[in-house]
Amino acid sequence: MKQNPTSDLKVGEFLVESGIISESQLNEALLLQKDNAERLVGEILVTLGVLSKEDLIMAMEMYLMTTNNQPRHVDEWLDQDEIDMLLEKMRAKNSGR
């Protein structure tokens, strides 16, 4: 069975490959995440001031459209409940490693 390589793309890798953040910014966020495993890279990037919350939302929409992990209606702004749902889904997927 052939897999779509973009479906395995991590959010941080997507942000770097898309030119939204630099590799050094991702590395800094990943380093901080080691001490805060419950926090997602996107949350850390917002806390660091690398991305605004709005930039993260738009980047997540782009990520979902680019990968196979997309809800049916990605073309609209996500509301807070949808963001919370996405974050929870990503946490569950990451803790399954």
NORSULNOR-V966350 format. One record per pair of residues at least 24 apart in sequence whose C-alpha atoms are under 6 Angstrom apart, sorted by the first residue. I is the first residue (numbers start at 1). J is the second residue. If there is no record, write none. Layout:
i = <I | I>
j = <J | J>
This chain:
i = <6 | 7 | 7>
j = <67 | 67 | 68>
